[in-house]
Each structure stands twice: as structure tokens, then as C-alpha cells.
């Protein structure tokens, strides 16, 4: 952990602004049957989305397993869908196959914009950009727009630490197509009051029986832990698996994202992996 990392980390946690440039998918959906088709494909209730509003949702397959986590924003009769670059093509293809079935149009706008994620009070202001709110603020801006002024530029290493501290899972690392959507434990991701959608039966069954078998949660440790480490109870019972690890300077401990079995999810539960012990905690981390 070099001095530049430490300086920038302190800047962000002291309330300063920083930005991270990366690639994200941006897909536009429109047409008279856009709400109907989207409601049949994603876990949240598009009918409830007011003009200018946004919501989290997931694309599940027929088995309730994850294809992508998205943010949906309504702009009049158009819906903008934001997702990770790793899931951009899957989202586009999942939508495009319905364009011949009715009044439903899909366009991939990703290559028309640069994407900046802003931590802290910074802003890119106006000028043709598109804003998505969350634990940090995401901006899609035209390619001719300059880099943000004021916020510092965040390195890949610092972004990874901030991502894990914020409890944000990454596709291909903390979630993939084997993940059952409720295992993510993300508030506001699923509506249990809307009509049918692909994968709804399995997702609803898990919800109404009371809980998932395992869920993504946080761990803290004073020892050495690694992604992929298996977790066990002190008595040796299988308890889960670690997916992401970083060191949090503010907590002065190693922190991790992990899937932990339901019986061990209570905050403060102690588990073991290798020669290290870990303690279960809620997401996001208290930093």
C-alpha cells in the first residue's frame, strides 16, 4: 500500500471527492410495450417507476439465477438500463430477442459515452450527461466532455478497496450465473408484489419459505485471508466461501465479501479459514 494510495484513501474518507473511469453498459429501451416486456424480464416493478426515477433490478434466468444486476432509469417513454461491462452483452441480447414480438425497441448506447463513478461531493454538472445514483454516483458523459475538475482520479487499487468497503459485488468475482438472485441480499432489488416474470416462481418460493441457504455478507479479520478460501464453523461445519478481499486502512483490518450459510449470518459470528479467524458483519462496512 503506497503513499499515494494512503493519501487518496484519506482524502475520500475525509469527505473529499474522487472519480474512477471505467466501462459500463448503457442500453435504451422504448416502445408502447416497453413496460410490459421489461416487467416480464426483471425482478423489480417497472410499472411503479415515475418519470425521472430509477430502481435496482436483476435479470434472472428461468431457474432464478443471475444474468445481471442493473439500474433502470425512466426518461419519459424511454427506459435506460445501466449494467457492468461484463454483463452488457447478456442484457442486450436478453432484451433484443423480444424486438420482433411487439412494440419494443432496444439500442446499445454504451459506445457513445464515457462512464465516471464519483465518490464524495463531486459532480460532472450538466452538458448531455446521464446520472445514476447509488452508493456512489455514476455519470455517462459524451466522449468530448473533459475529465472532471476538482475530484482526484482514483486508482484501480483504491477503487477495489472502496468497492468492497461499500459492499458492492462484482460480476465474475462475487456473483455469476450460478448465483440465485436473493443470495445477493441487496435491498430494493426484488419486488414480491408484481406479476410473473422469468424466474419469479423460484425467487418467490425462497422468499416465502423465509430465507436463502446462503447470502453475500461481510467479514473482518486480523489474519491473512484470500479469495476462494472456504469458511468453517469452529466445530468444522462448512459455512461458506470468500469472494473478495482487501485491507481497510480505516478499520485497520482485512475485510472480505463472502457467501455465508444462513445459520452463520448473524453479525458477530466467528468462523475460521486456514489459520485465520473471521467475524461476520453487515454490509456495507462501517467505515
C-alpha positions as CSV (number, residue, x, y, z in Angstrom):
1,X,0.0,0.0,0.0
2,X,1.9,3.0,-1.3
3,X,1.8,6.6,0.0
4,X,-0.3,7.8,-3.0
5,X,-3.0,5.2,-2.1
6,X,-3.0,6.2,1.5
7,X,-3.2,9.9,0.7
8,X,-6.1,9.4,-1.7
9,X,-7.9,7.0,0.7
10,X,-7.7,9.5,3.5
11,X,-9.0,12.2,1.1
12,X,-12.1,10.2,0.2
13,X,-12.9,9.2,3.8
14,X,-12.4,12.8,4.9
15,X,-15.3,13.8,2.6
16,X,-13.2,14.7,-0.4
17,X,-14.3,13.9,-4.0
18,X,-12.7,11.3,-6.3
19,X,-13.6,9.8,-9.7
20,X,-12.9,6.5,-11.3
21,X,-13.3,6.0,-15.1
22,X,-14.4,2.5,-16.3
23,X,-16.6,0.9,-18.9
24,X,-20.3,0.3,-18.2
25,X,-23.1,-0.8,-20.3
26,X,-25.9,1.6,-21.2
27,X,-28.9,0.3,-23.1
28,X,-32.1,2.2,-24.1
29,X,-35.5,0.5,-24.3
30,X,-38.6,2.2,-25.7
31,X,-41.9,1.4,-27.4
32,X,-45.5,1.1,-26.4
33,X,-45.0,-2.3,-24.8
34,X,-41.7,-1.5,-23.1
35,X,-43.2,-1.7,-19.6
36,X,-44.9,-4.9,-20.3
37,X,-41.8,-6.6,-21.7
38,X,-39.5,-5.3,-19.0
39,X,-41.8,-6.4,-16.2
40,X,-41.7,-9.9,-17.6
41,X,-37.9,-10.0,-17.6
42,X,-36.6,-8.3,-14.4
43,X,-37.1,-8.6,-10.7
44,X,-38.4,-5.1,-9.9
45,X,-41.7,-3.5,-10.8
46,X,-41.2,-1.2,-13.8
47,X,-44.9,0.0,-13.6
48,X,-44.1,1.9,-10.4
49,X,-41.2,3.8,-11.9
50,X,-42.0,7.5,-12.2
51,X,-40.5,9.7,-14.9
52,X,-37.0,10.7,-13.8
53,X,-36.9,7.9,-11.2
54,X,-34.6,4.9,-11.1
55,X,-34.6,1.5,-9.5
56,X,-32.3,-1.5,-8.9
57,X,-33.3,-4.8,-10.5
58,X,-31.8,-8.1,-11.7
59,X,-32.2,-10.2,-14.9
60,X,-32.7,-13.8,-13.7
61,X,-32.9,-16.9,-15.9
62,X,-35.8,-19.4,-15.6
63,X,-34.0,-21.0,-12.6
64,X,-33.9,-17.7,-10.7
65,X,-30.1,-17.5,-11.3
66,X,-28.4,-14.2,-12.1
67,X,-27.7,-12.9,-15.5
68,X,-27.0,-9.2,-14.5
69,X,-27.7,-6.6,-11.8
70,X,-28.9,-3.4,-13.4
71,X,-30.1,0.1,-12.6
72,X,-33.2,1.3,-14.6
73,X,-34.0,4.9,-15.1
74,X,-37.1,6.3,-16.7
75,X,-36.9,9.3,-19.0
76,X,-40.3,9.9,-20.4
77,X,-41.3,6.9,-22.6
78,X,-37.7,5.7,-22.7
79,X,-36.0,3.4,-20.1
80,X,-32.2,3.5,-19.7
81,X,-30.6,0.3,-18.3
82,X,-27.1,0.6,-16.7
83,X,-25.1,-2.5,-16.0
84,X,-21.5,-3.8,-15.7
85,X,-19.4,-4.1,-18.9
86,X,-19.2,-7.9,-18.1
87,X,-23.0,-8.2,-18.4
88,X,-23.7,-5.7,-21.1
89,X,-23.9,-8.2,-24.0
90,X,-26.1,-10.6,-22.0
91,X,-28.5,-7.8,-21.1
92,X,-28.7,-6.6,-24.7
93,X,-29.3,-10.0,-26.1
94,X,-31.8,-10.8,-23.5
95,X,-33.8,-7.7,-24.5
96,X,-33.2,-7.7,-28.2
97,X,-34.8,-11.1,-28.7
98,X,-38.2,-9.5,-28.0
99,X,-37.9,-6.7,-30.5
100,X,-39.8,-8.8,-33.1
101,X,-42.6,-9.7,-30.7
102,X,-44.3,-6.3,-30.3
103,X,-43.8,-2.6,-30.0
104,X,-40.5,-2.9,-28.3
105,X,-37.1,-1.3,-29.3
106,X,-33.6,-1.8,-27.9
107,X,-30.5,0.2,-28.6
108,X,-27.0,-0.2,-27.1
109,X,-25.7,3.3,-26.3
110,X,-22.6,2.2,-24.4
111,X,-20.0,3.2,-27.0
112,X,-21.5,6.8,-27.2
113,X,-20.4,7.6,-23.7
114,X,-17.6,7.5,-21.2
115,X,-18.5,6.4,-17.7
116,X,-17.3,8.1,-14.5
117,X,-18.0,6.9,-11.0
118,X,-17.9,9.8,-8.4
119,X,-17.2,9.3,-4.7
120,X,-18.0,12.2,-2.4
121,X,-19.4,15.6,-3.3
122,X,-18.0,15.9,-6.8
123,X,-20.1,16.4,-9.9
124,X,-19.8,16.5,-13.7
125,X,-22.6,19.0,-13.9
126,X,-24.8,19.3,-17.0
127,X,-23.9,19.0,-20.6
128,X,-25.7,16.0,-22.1
129,X,-24.7,13.5,-19.4
130,X,-26.8,10.8,-17.8
131,X,-26.7,10.3,-14.0
132,X,-27.3,7.1,-12.0
133,X,-27.4,7.4,-8.2
134,X,-26.3,4.7,-5.7
135,X,-23.7,4.2,-3.1
136,X,-21.7,6.3,-5.4
137,X,-22.9,8.4,-8.4
138,X,-22.4,7.2,-11.9
139,X,-22.2,9.6,-14.9
140,X,-22.4,8.7,-18.6
141,X,-21.0,11.6,-20.5
142,X,-20.3,12.3,-24.2
143,X,-16.8,11.5,-25.3
144,X,-16.0,15.1,-25.9
145,X,-16.7,16.1,-22.3
146,X,-13.5,16.8,-20.3
147,X,-12.3,14.8,-17.3
148,X,-13.9,16.0,-14.0
149,X,-12.3,19.1,-12.4
150,X,-11.8,19.0,-8.7
151,X,-12.2,15.3,-7.8
152,X,-9.0,13.3,-7.7
153,X,-8.6,10.4,-10.0
154,X,-8.9,7.1,-8.2
155,X,-6.6,4.2,-9.0
156,X,-7.7,0.6,-9.7
157,X,-6.4,-0.5,-6.3
158,X,-8.2,2.2,-4.4
159,X,-11.4,1.7,-6.3
160,X,-11.3,-2.0,-5.3
161,X,-10.9,-1.1,-1.7
162,X,-13.8,1.4,-1.8
163,X,-16.0,-1.1,-3.7
164,X,-15.5,-3.8,-1.1
165,X,-16.0,-1.4,1.8
166,X,-19.3,-0.3,0.2
167,X,-20.3,-4.0,-0.1
168,X,-20.8,-3.8,-3.9
169,X,-20.5,-7.2,-5.6
170,X,-18.7,-7.5,-8.9
171,X,-19.9,-9.9,-11.7
172,X,-17.4,-12.7,-12.3
173,X,-15.9,-12.2,-8.8
174,X,-18.7,-12.1,-6.2
175,X,-21.6,-13.2,-8.4
176,X,-22.2,-15.0,-11.6
177,X,-24.7,-17.1,-13.4
178,X,-24.7,-19.7,-10.6
179,X,-25.9,-17.1,-8.1
180,X,-29.5,-17.2,-7.1
181,X,-30.7,-13.6,-7.1
182,X,-31.9,-13.4,-3.5
183,X,-28.4,-14.6,-2.3
184,X,-27.1,-11.1,-3.1
185,X,-29.2,-9.7,-0.2
186,X,-29.4,-6.3,-2.0
187,X,-32.2,-4.1,-0.6
188,X,-34.7,-3.0,-3.2
189,X,-33.6,-5.4,-5.9
190,X,-36.8,-7.6,-6.0
191,X,-40.5,-6.8,-5.9
192,X,-42.6,-9.6,-4.4
193,X,-45.9,-7.8,-5.3
194,X,-45.6,-7.6,-9.1
195,X,-46.9,-10.1,-11.7
196,X,-45.0,-13.0,-13.2
197,X,-41.5,-12.7,-14.7
198,X,-38.9,-15.2,-15.8
199,X,-37.5,-17.0,-12.7
200,X,-40.2,-15.5,-10.4
201,X,-41.5,-18.8,-9.1
202,X,-38.2,-19.9,-7.7
203,X,-37.3,-16.4,-6.3
204,X,-40.7,-16.1,-4.6
205,X,-40.5,-19.6,-3.2
206,X,-37.2,-18.8,-1.5
207,X,-38.7,-15.5,-0.1
208,X,-41.9,-17.0,1.3
209,X,-40.1,-20.0,2.9
210,X,-38.2,-17.5,5.0
211,X,-34.6,-17.3,3.8
212,X,-31.9,-18.3,1.3
213,X,-29.5,-21.1,2.1
214,X,-26.6,-18.6,1.9
215,X,-26.2,-14.9,1.4
216,X,-23.5,-12.4,0.5
217,X,-22.2,-10.6,3.6
218,X,-19.1,-9.0,5.1
219,X,-16.2,-10.4,7.1
220,X,-13.5,-8.8,9.1
221,X,-10.2,-10.4,10.1
222,X,-6.9,-9.7,11.8
223,X,-5.4,-12.6,9.9
224,X,-4.4,-13.4,6.3
225,X,-7.4,-14.4,4.2
226,X,-7.7,-14.9,0.4
227,X,-10.5,-15.0,-2.2
228,X,-11.7,-18.6,-2.6
229,X,-10.9,-19.5,1.0
230,X,-13.5,-22.0,2.4
231,X,-15.2,-21.0,5.7
232,X,-16.0,-23.3,8.5
233,X,-17.5,-23.1,11.9
234,X,-15.1,-23.6,14.9
235,X,-16.6,-27.1,15.1
236,X,-15.6,-27.7,11.4
237,X,-19.0,-27.4,9.8
238,X,-18.9,-25.9,6.2
239,X,-20.0,-22.3,6.5
240,X,-19.3,-20.6,3.2
241,X,-16.7,-19.1,0.8
242,X,-14.8,-15.8,0.5
243,X,-15.1,-14.0,-2.9
244,X,-13.3,-10.6,-2.5
245,X,-10.6,-9.4,0.0
246,X,-8.9,-6.1,0.6
247,X,-7.3,-4.3,3.5
248,X,-9.3,-1.4,5.0
249,X,-7.0,1.3,6.4
250,X,-9.8,2.9,8.3
251,X,-10.8,-0.4,10.0
252,X,-7.2,-1.5,10.2
253,X,-8.2,-5.0,9.3
254,X,-8.6,-7.2,6.4
255,X,-12.2,-7.2,5.1
256,X,-14.0,-9.5,2.7
257,X,-17.2,-10.2,0.8
258,X,-18.3,-13.8,1.3
259,X,-21.2,-16.2,0.9
260,X,-22.1,-17.4,4.3
261,X,-24.7,-20.1,5.1
262,X,-27.9,-18.8,6.8
263,X,-27.2,-20.4,10.2
264,X,-23.9,-18.3,10.5
265,X,-25.2,-15.0,9.1
266,X,-25.7,-13.2,12.5
267,X,-23.4,-10.3,13.0
268,X,-20.5,-11.2,15.3
269,X,-20.4,-14.9,14.4
270,X,-16.9,-16.2,14.4
271,X,-15.8,-18.5,11.6
272,X,-12.4,-19.9,10.6
273,X,-10.5,-20.3,7.3
274,X,-7.0,-21.7,7.1
275,X,-5.1,-20.3,10.1
276,X,-7.2,-17.2,10.4
277,X,-10.5,-16.4,12.2
278,X,-13.1,-14.1,10.7
279,X,-16.1,-12.3,12.1
280,X,-19.3,-11.9,10.2
281,X,-20.6,-8.3,9.8
282,X,-23.2,-6.4,7.9
283,X,-22.8,-4.7,4.5
284,X,-21.7,-2.1,3.8
285,X,-18.8,-2.0,6.2
286,X,-18.9,0.6,9.0
287,X,-16.3,3.0,7.6
